[in-house]
Structure formats: structure tokens, C-alpha cells
Amino acid sequence: MPTPPCTPPPSTPPHGAGPDGRWALAAVALGAFCVQLDSFALHLALPVIRGELPGPAAVGRAVSGGYLLAAGALMPLSGRLGDAYGRRRMLRTGLLLFAAAAAACALAPSLPLLVAARVVQGAGAALIMPNGLALLTRVFPGPRGRRMTGRALGLAGLATACGPFVGGAVTEYGSWRAVFWLTALPALVAATAARSTAAPRTPGTAGRATAHPDVVGAVAATGACACLAPGLGGGPWWWAWLTAAVALATGCVRRARRAAPLLDPALLRDGRYLRLTASGAVANAATVALLFTVPQALQRAAGLSPAAAGLAFLVPAGALAAGGPAAGRVRPAAGTAVMAGCLTVAAVALGALPLGGTDPLPLLVAATVAAAALGTAGALALTGTQALVAADGAGAAAGVTKAALTVTAGLGLALPLPDEGPRPALLGAACLTAALGLTAPATLRAFRRLRRRGGRGMHG
């Protein structure tokens, strides 16, 4: 039976104090950097890719969106595999698969083959992220694990923010194919570091290893994500795509009744876990929109060149990267309140973005505040959910949470957007709604206590 997510991880010796811990941190941080860099580095290179490679133009959008959707859909299964067969083994397998697929992308002779290689690369990313995060919580137990996870997520956040400009610069001064070589080689280095990590065996892992993975549930989840993007994108058959997505998602949830389901029923019943995951998805969607909107505004309204816009955006990028280490220092008991505060600050900053102004300074100030708040909120979703689960279910929990965040980003890239990007005010409203959802249970409890006190006062 799956371990309930409210059970705290058992105390373990400080394995991360020696070289093993450093190798584990290096492998996870470098792997997360590669995953996030390849998630966003091709955004500015897509026109060049479509012009150079033969294939349908409509397939071009799947170069970025297909990678993220494949990664997000497979992360729950990948987390389960890590819990069953070892997180270090799955992390290293994912890094090697990611590197091989990156090399295949760099050598792809046509657009359909590039998309196919990107989907395989997404499968490698799905193995890297949940198992890497779960591995850090075992190698570095307690508060140190949160700090190390925050450092890895901070490096990933830096890759997220700088990815579009790294890809654009490499494409302009070299070739878009070099973008993939930039991540293939570091992924191999990370795989070597993972091999040098002696991960402690998780209690309960042996029992999980005997259960067969829920392949049917994984196929249903992947199909739901594949149908969701064209359904939300409109078109004459949008209703059929959305119906298929809902049906497949329902089948995935119903599979939770089997002995070793893809989705842990205990996770689906834990309100704190669901609120943190949903709020993290909102923060991630707003982050992706910020990465799209602000650089475009710097070039279009402020009149900066692409190189100057990229240089100016390094300030918000640094703020986004700092969110990971900041989240790693937040105690689990305060995580929900801090995350709600970050989402509220992000909502105000997003609403204040002066996208039409010619002065880049106010835009950069608002973007920096929003990036810092969103980076912290997104990292808190991962560190907070890990603090809620037992050690033998950390991989599955990280897989579900990271899947929600990644699929949200994938839909944001796969769906058609207006030239000016999504409206920041709407994103701010979504962040504020998520903040209210996080604090709603505590607010209701406080309101009930006040009512009880008021009732006793009237009858006294």
C-alpha cells in the first residue's frame, strides 16, 4: 500500500556530509540545468529551424511544446520507477538517455525526426527531475536537503531565464544544432557524477520493486496531455480533442484503484499537497509568460536590440535563480504562508508591468520583483511537497508535482498566443487566486474560532 503523504520522512544519518553528497548535488544540479536550458533555448531559434529543415510548418511548434508535454506526462511514472528500482539508477538512465537524444536532435535531418528526438529527450528529462529531487532528500536528510534542493532549483531557474537568449545567440553566431551539443556533453558529465554517488537504500523500496509499473496509467496520462494542447488551441475538432483528454485523464485517475497505481491515492486525498502543486503550476505558468512577454517588450516598446534585451534581462534572470536557494531555507511549517505571500507579490508586480512604456527601467524593476517572487513560489512547491511525504514515496510525489509544473509550461508553449503574449493582469489575477487558495483553510479555521468565541461571549 502507498505510504500516506502526511507521514514525515524517517530520520537518517547525514549521508550528504562527504563526497557522495557533493557528487549527488553536482549530478542533480547539472542535470536540472540541462533539462531547463533545453526547455526554453529553442524559442528564438524556431524560425531558423523551420526554414532549414524539411517538414510541415505546423510541426515546428511541437519542437518545444512536445518536449515539455512528454516530460510532464511521464514524470509520475518516472518517480514510481525511482521509488521501486532506485533513484540513482533512474537518474543516471535519464541523463544518458537525455544526452543521446540531444545528440540525435543535433544531427536530425528533418523536422519530424527532430520532434521525435525531442520527445525521447523529454522522456529522459522525466527520469532526471523527480528522481534527482528525491535523491537529494535522501542523501541530504532534514533541513540540509531543502537547502541542497534549493541550490539545484536555483541553477535550473537560471537556465530557464537565460535559455531563450543562449539559444538565440548560439543560433545567430553559430548554428541551432550547437544548442543541443551544449546540453549533451554536460549531461554526460552529470551521469558520471551520478555514478559516483552511493545513494542510501530507501525503506520500503524492496516491496515496491516487486510491483509492476502502471504502464496503462502512464499511457493514459501521456495521451491526455497529447490531446489537451490541440483541444485548447481551437480548430474545428477542438471538442473532440478535449473530450479525449478528459476521458484519458479520468481513466488515469481510475487506475489509482489498482495495487501499484501511477497516481498515489494518498496524494490525491492530501489537501496540502494538492494546494501546493496547483499553486506551483500557476507560478510556473506565470514564469513562462514572463519569459515570453518581458524580452519582447524590451525590444518592441523600449527599442533594445536582441543582444541588449538579453543583457538587460539578466537582472530578472538572476532574481529568478535566487528563488530556489531562498525557498530551500524556508521551514516546512512556514512554506504555505511564504508561498502565498510570494504569489501575492508576484500578482502585484505582474499587474504593474508597463509593457507599452519606452523606458526599460520600470519594466525591469517590476519584472525583477515578479521573477524573484515566482522563482521562490515555484521552488517552494517542490520543497514543500517533499516535506509532506515519506521517504519511500518521495519519487512519486516529486513526479506528480513536477509533472503539473512541466505540463503547464508545455501548454504555454504549445498553444498559439497573440504577438504581445499573454496579458500580465490575467496572470496576476491567477497568482492572487492561488494565494487565496493556499490560505483558505487557515482563514476558515480562524473564522470558525472567532465565531465560537463570539457565541460563548453572547451566552456568557
C-alpha positions, -999 to +999 in steps of 0.1 A: +000+000+000+013+035-007+025+054+023+003+084+032+018+117+023+013+132+057+039+108+072+072+127+077+104+111+064+122+089+089+154+101+104+185+090+085+222+095+090+238+125+073+249+108+042+255+141+024+283+152+046+310+135+024+320+133-012+288+113-021+267+143-012+288+166-034+286+142-063+248+139-059+244+176-058+266+181-089+246+154-108+212+168-099+220+204-104+238+199-137+210+176-149+183+201-139+203+229-157+204+209-189+167+200-187+156+236-182+180+250-208+167+227-235+131+235-224+135+272-234+166+276-255+149+269-288+122+295-286+141+322-306+157+295-329+124+280-341+121+303-373+156+293-383+148+256-377+116+257-397+134+274-426+163+250-426+147+216-420+121+200-444+087+192-429+053+206-422+055+241-407+027+232-382+051+206-367+076+233-357+057+243-325+060+207-313+098+211-311+094+229-278+059+220-267+063+183-274+094+181-253+077+196-223+045+177-227+063+144-230+084+152-199+055+162-178+033+133-188+060+107-180+072+122-147+047+104-124+057+070-139+094+080-136+090+089-100+074+055-094+102+037-111+127+055-090+109+045-058+109+009-070+142+004-086+165+031-072+166+068-078+203+070-086+198+043-113+169+061-128+187+094-126+217+081-144+195+063-170+177+096-176+209+116-180+223+091-206+190+090-225+188+128-224+224+131-238+218+105-265+186+122-276+203+156-276+229+143-300+201+129-322+184+163-322+217+179-332+220+155-362+183+154-372+179+157-410+142+167-410+116+184-388+096+152-379+127+134-369+137+164-347+104+163-330+106+126-324+141+130-309+128+158-287+100+136-274+127+110-264+147+138-248+116+147-229+114+111-216+150+115-204+141+147-186+112+129-170+136+105-154+160+132-143+139+157-124+117+137-100+144+111-092+171+138-088+150+158-064+140+127-044+177+116-043+187+149-027+162+145+001+177+111+009+214+120+005+209+152+025+182+145+051+164+172+071+169+210+065+201+205+046+182+185+020+159+215+014+189+238+010+206+215-015+173+211-034+170+249-034+205+252-049+197+227-077+165+245-084+182+279-084+206+267-112+176+253-131+159+287-127+189+304-142+188+281-172+151+288-175+155+325-176+187+326-198+176+298-221+159+319-248+189+342-251+215+315-250+196+297-278+192+329-298+229+339-295+242+304-304+218+303-334+228+337-346+265+333-343+267+296-349+240+270-355+209+259-337+224+224-337+250+236-313+223+243-287+219+205-283+256+199-281+257+224-252+235+201-231+246+167-244+281+170-230+271+184-196+245+156-193+272+130-198+293+147-171+263+146-148+258+109-155+294+103-144+288+123-112+256+103-105+276+070-109+299+082-081+270+087-057+263+060-032+226+065-026+212+050+007+185+024+001+151+037+010+130+017+035+101+000+017+119+001-017+122-036-019+085-041-016+078-016-043+102-032-066+081-063-069+051-043-082+047-039-119+047-002-130+014+011-141+021+013-178-016+017-187-019+047-164+012+062-179-002+058-215-035+074-204-017+103-188+005+108-219-025+106-242-044+131-221-015+156-224-012+150-261-049+157-267-051+187-245-028+210-265-047+209-298-080+209-279-072+242-262-057+256-293-091+257-311-099+245-345-129+226-359-123+195-338-114+212-305-143+195-287-132+160-298-096+166-285-108+180-252-132+150-248-104+126-254-082+144-229-109+143-202-116+106-209-080+096-207-074+117-176-104+100-160-090+066-169-057+076-153-074+086-121-095+054-120-063+034-123-055+046-088-076+017-075-051-009-086-023-023-064+005-001-077-011+028-094+006+056-113-010+082-091-008+075-054-044+078-040-030+092-007-015+121-027-048+128-043-065+129-009-040+152+007-053+188+005-020+204+014-002+185-013-028+194-039-028+231-030+009+233-032+011+215-065-017+236-081-002+269-068+032+258-081+017+252-115+002+287-115+036+301-106+053+282-133+028+293-160+033+329-149+071+324-151+069+311-187+047+340-196+071+365-180+100+349-200+079+354-232+065+389-225+093+410-210+120+403-236+095+411-264+085+443-247+122+453-242+127+450-279+093+463-292+085+491-269+119+501-254+137+497-287+165+475-275+183+451-297+180+414-291+215+414-275+208+444-254+174+430-243+191+397-233+218+416-213+191+437-196+170+406-188+199+391-168+188+410-138+153+393-137+170+361-146+193+364-115+163+371-093+145+340-107+176+319-100+179+332-064+143+320-057+155+284-054+181+289-027+157+312-008+130+285-009+154+260+004+159+280+036+121+282+044+109+258+072+082+234+060+058+248+087+061+283+071+062+271+035+025+277+027+024+312+042+056+322+024+044+308-009+011+327-006+030+359+001+052+353-029+022+348-051+006+379-038+038+400-045+040+384-080+004+393-087+010+430-078+043+431-099+027+414-129-002+438-128+022+467-127+043+456-157+045+487-181+047+467-213+039+497-235+064+522-220+096+533-238+117+534-206+130+500-198+139+507-162+103+505-147+097+473-168+129+457-155+121+466-119+086+451-120+099+421-139+127+415-113+103+416-084+079+392-102+107+369-111+121+367-076+086+360-062+077+334-088+111+317-086+106+313-048+070+302-051+078+276-078+107+261-057+085+261-026+060+239-044+087+212-048+104+215-014+071+218+004+056+187-012+087+167-005+084+176+032+049+161+033+058+126+020+075+096+034+109+087+021+097+056+001+072+078-018+093+108-025+099+100-061+062+095-069+054+128-051+081+147-069+070+132-102+033+143-099+043+178-087+069+183-114+046+169-140+020+195-132+046+223-134+061+210-167+028+203-185+017+238-176+048+252-192+044+228-222+008+240-228+020+276-226+045+270-254+023+246-275-008+269-277-010+299-300-006+332-283-010+368-296+021+386-306+023+406-274+020+374-253-005+367-225-018+396-205+001+401-173-030+413-154-047+380-160-017+361-148-016+384-118-052+375-111-044+338-113-015+342-089-037+361-064-064+333-067-037+307-060-026+327-030-061+328-016-065+291-022-034+284-002-045+305+028-082+295+026-081+266+051-062+286+077-086+316+071-117+293+076-103+278+108-096+313+122-131+324+112-147+294+130-127+301+161-139+337+161-175+326+157-172+301+186-157+328+208-184+352+198-211+326+206-197+319+240-195+357+247-232+362+238-243+333+260-220+343+289 
